[in-house]
Amino acid sequence: MTTAQHSSEGTLTVVGIGPGAIDLMAPRAQTALEQAEIVVGYRTYLDLVRSCLNPASTVLSSAMMQEIDRCRKALELAEEGKRVALVCGGDPGIYAMAGLVFELARTMNTSVPIDIIPGIAALNACAAILGAPLMHDFAAISLSDLMTPWELIEQRLAAVAPADFVVVIYNPKSKKRTDQIVRARDILLASRAPDTPVGIVSGATREHETVRLTTLAAMLDEEIGMQTTVIIGNSQTFVWRDKMITPRGYSRKYGL
């Protein structure tokens, strides 16, 4: 295809590109990128999918912390009759852009058709890399307090800690936010054994991917950053052959 397809009615497709590896992106997502007249996104994510973009498409990239501007621009272009793709890392509906797009669309009172294409979320990719840590009930919690008060995040951590959920921590640490992961670990440690398995994955499926298995007591000794996902096991989680596994309950029920 050498020319981007044009539609008289503009559309906005919010495309989840998954964790970063092209071969883990859904075919439908790749098709949406190929057919878009305009592709909007955070420049790091656009770089990951550059090979999937139509050479005839216009690409609008921006920096981190410009999510509102990106989503509003994508909606405005779609209102002008353009076929627009908005690129999201992971899955658009998990700590990404889908919700913001709908919030802005409601505020703008737009009738632009909005389509959401799911992607493999960080928790899915990291769980697969680690083994099978999410085989039982789990909770995902972001430690970013940019839009959620830290007091509320602490309440959620305190609620899930004694309930024996496996806990997936998004946005665990940044250059400016260094204390939240310490507090989160301490809250969980108050209800869980120090040797509870913890999996730490950074840059999942990308060239700089790192994987570490540790314990709840020792997890802060590992390097943790914004591209890191931390999975903390429950009371039944174990490590076998360098894999982190949370039993579903088959052994108890069927005596494996």
C-alpha positions in Angstrom: 0.0 0.0 0.0 1.5 3.3 -1.0 -1.4 5.7 -0.2 -3.3 5.9 3.1 -7.0 5.1 2.6 -9.4 8.1 2.9 -12.9 8.0 4.4 -15.4 10.8 4.0 -16.4 10.2 7.6 -13.6 10.6 10.0 -12.8 7.9 12.5 -10.6 7.5 15.5 -9.0 4.1 16.2 -7.2 3.8 19.5 -4.5 1.1 18.8 -3.0 -1.0 21.5 0.5 -2.0 20.3 1.3 -4.3 23.2 4.5 -4.4 25.1 6.8 -3.5 22.2 7.6 -6.6 20.1 6.0 -6.3 16.6 5.2 -10.0 16.5 3.0 -9.6 19.6 0.8 -6.9 18.1 -2.6 -8.0 16.9 -3.1 -8.2 13.1 -6.1 -5.8 13.5 -3.8 -3.3 15.1 -1.3 -3.5 12.3 -4.0 -3.1 9.7 -5.3 0.0 11.5 -1.9 1.6 11.5 -1.4 0.8 7.8 -4.8 2.3 6.8 -4.6 5.4 8.9 -4.2 8.8 7.2 -2.8 10.3 10.4 -1.0 8.5 13.2 -0.8 10.2 16.6 1.3 9.0 19.6 4.0 9.3 22.1 7.3 9.3 20.2 8.7 6.2 22.1 5.7 4.1 21.1 5.8 5.4 17.5 9.4 4.4 17.2 8.4 0.8 18.2 5.9 0.5 15.4 7.6 2.6 12.7 7.9 -0.4 10.4 4.1 -0.8 10.4 3.2 2.7 9.4 2.1 3.6 5.9 4.8 5.9 4.2 1.9 8.1 3.0 0.5 8.7 6.5 1.2 11.8 8.5 2.8 11.1 11.8 2.3 13.4 14.8 4.5 12.6 17.7 4.8 14.3 21.1 6.6 13.9 24.4 5.5 12.3 27.7 2.9 14.2 29.8 1.1 15.4 26.7 -1.7 12.8 26.8 -4.5 15.3 26.8 -3.1 17.2 23.8 -2.6 14.0 21.9 -6.1 12.7 22.5 -7.8 16.1 21.7 -5.8 16.5 18.5 -6.7 13.0 17.4 -10.4 13.7 18.0 -10.2 17.1 16.2 -8.6 15.5 13.2 -11.2 12.8 13.1 -13.9 15.5 13.2 -12.3 17.0 10.1 -12.9 13.7 8.3 -9.6 12.1 8.7 -8.9 8.4 9.4 -6.8 8.7 12.6 -5.0 6.1 14.6 -3.9 7.0 18.2 -1.1 4.7 19.4 -1.0 3.4 22.9 1.5 1.1 24.6 0.1 -2.1 26.0 -3.7 -2.2 26.1 -5.6 1.1 25.5 -8.0 0.3 28.3 -5.4 -0.4 31.0 -3.7 2.7 32.4 -3.6 4.1 28.8 -5.6 6.4 26.5 -9.0 4.8 25.9 -10.7 6.3 29.0 -9.2 9.8 28.3 -10.4 9.7 24.7 -14.0 8.9 25.8 -13.9 11.6 28.5 -12.7 14.2 26.0 -15.2 13.0 23.3 -18.0 13.5 25.8 -16.7 17.0 26.7 -16.4 17.9 23.1 -19.8 16.3 22.3 -18.4 14.7 19.2 -20.1 12.1 17.1 -16.8 10.7 15.7 -16.8 6.9 15.7 -14.3 5.6 18.2 -12.9 2.1 17.9 -10.6 0.5 20.5 -8.2 -2.2 19.4 -6.9 -4.2 22.4 -3.2 -5.0 22.9 -1.2 -7.3 25.2 -1.0 -5.4 28.5 2.3 -5.2 30.5 0.9 -7.5 33.1 0.1 -10.2 30.5 3.6 -9.9 28.9 5.4 -9.9 32.2 3.4 -12.8 33.5 4.3 -14.9 30.5 8.0 -14.0 30.8 8.0 -14.9 34.5 6.1 -18.1 34.1 2.5 -18.2 35.4 2.2 -15.9 38.4 -1.4 -14.7 37.7 -3.1 -18.0 37.7 -5.3 -16.9 40.6 -7.0 -13.7 41.7 -4.8 -10.6 41.4 -5.0 -6.9 41.7 -3.2 -4.3 39.6 -2.3 -1.0 41.3 -0.4 2.0 39.8 1.9 3.8 42.2 1.8 7.0 40.2 0.2 9.8 42.2 0.1 12.3 39.4 -3.7 11.9 39.1 -4.6 9.7 42.0 -3.9 10.9 45.6 -1.3 8.9 47.3 -3.6 8.4 50.3 -6.0 6.6 48.1 -3.3 4.4 46.6 -2.2 3.5 50.1 -5.7 2.5 51.0 -5.9 0.2 48.0 -2.6 -1.4 48.9 -3.7 -1.9 52.5 -6.9 -3.5 51.3 -5.4 -6.0 49.0 -2.3 -6.9 51.1 -4.1 -9.1 53.7 -6.6 -10.5 51.1 -3.8 -12.7 49.6 -4.2 -11.3 46.0 -1.2 -11.5 43.7 -0.3 -7.8 43.2 0.8 -6.3 40.0 2.5 -2.9 40.5 2.5 -0.5 37.6 4.6 2.8 37.5 6.5 1.7 40.6 9.2 4.3 40.5 10.6 7.3 38.6 13.4 9.8 39.1 11.1 12.0 41.2 9.0 9.3 42.8 11.3 7.1 44.8 9.5 6.6 48.1 6.2 5.1 46.9 7.7 1.7 46.1 9.3 1.5 49.5 6.0 2.3 51.2 4.1 -0.2 49.0 6.6 -3.0 49.9 6.3 -2.2 53.6 2.5 -2.3 53.5 2.6 -5.7 51.8 5.3 -7.0 54.0 3.1 -6.3 57.0 0.7 -9.0 55.8 3.0 -11.4 53.9 6.0 -13.6 54.5 9.4 -12.0 53.7 10.2 -14.8 51.3 7.1 -14.2 49.2 8.3 -14.5 45.5 8.5 -11.3 43.5 9.1 -11.0 39.8 10.6 -7.8 38.4 10.5 -7.2 34.6 11.8 -4.1 32.9 11.4 -3.4 29.1 9.3 -6.5 28.5 9.9 -8.0 25.0 12.2 -5.1 24.0 15.9 -5.3 23.3 16.8 -4.1 26.8 14.5 -6.5 28.6 15.6 -7.6 32.1 14.0 -10.2 34.3 14.8 -10.8 38.0 13.3 -13.1 40.6 13.6 -12.1 44.2 11.6 -11.9 47.4 9.4 -9.3 49.1 12.0 -8.6 51.7 14.8 -8.1 49.1 12.9 -6.6 46.2 14.2 -3.0 46.9 17.7 -4.2 46.2 16.8 -4.6 42.5 16.8 -1.8 39.9 13.2 -0.6 39.4 12.1 2.2 37.1 9.2 3.5 35.0 9.5 0.7 32.5 9.4 -1.9 35.2 6.4 -4.0 36.2 6.6 -5.7 39.6 4.5 -8.9 40.3 4.3 -9.9 44.0 3.0 -13.4 44.7 0.4 -14.6 47.1 0.9 -17.1 50.0 0.9 -20.1 47.5 3.2 -18.7 44.8 6.5 -20.6 44.4 9.6 -20.5 42.2 10.5 -23.6 40.1 13.3 -23.8 37.5 13.5 -20.0 37.5 9.8 -19.6 36.9 7.3 -17.9 39.2 4.1 -19.9 39.5 0.9 -19.3 41.4 -1.2 -22.4 41.7 -4.9 -22.3 40.5 -5.9 -25.0 43.0 -5.8 -28.1 40.9 -3.5 -29.9 43.2 -5.7 -29.3 46.2 -8.9 -30.4 44.3 -7.5 -33.3 42.3 -4.4 -34.4 44.2 -1.8 -33.9 41.4 
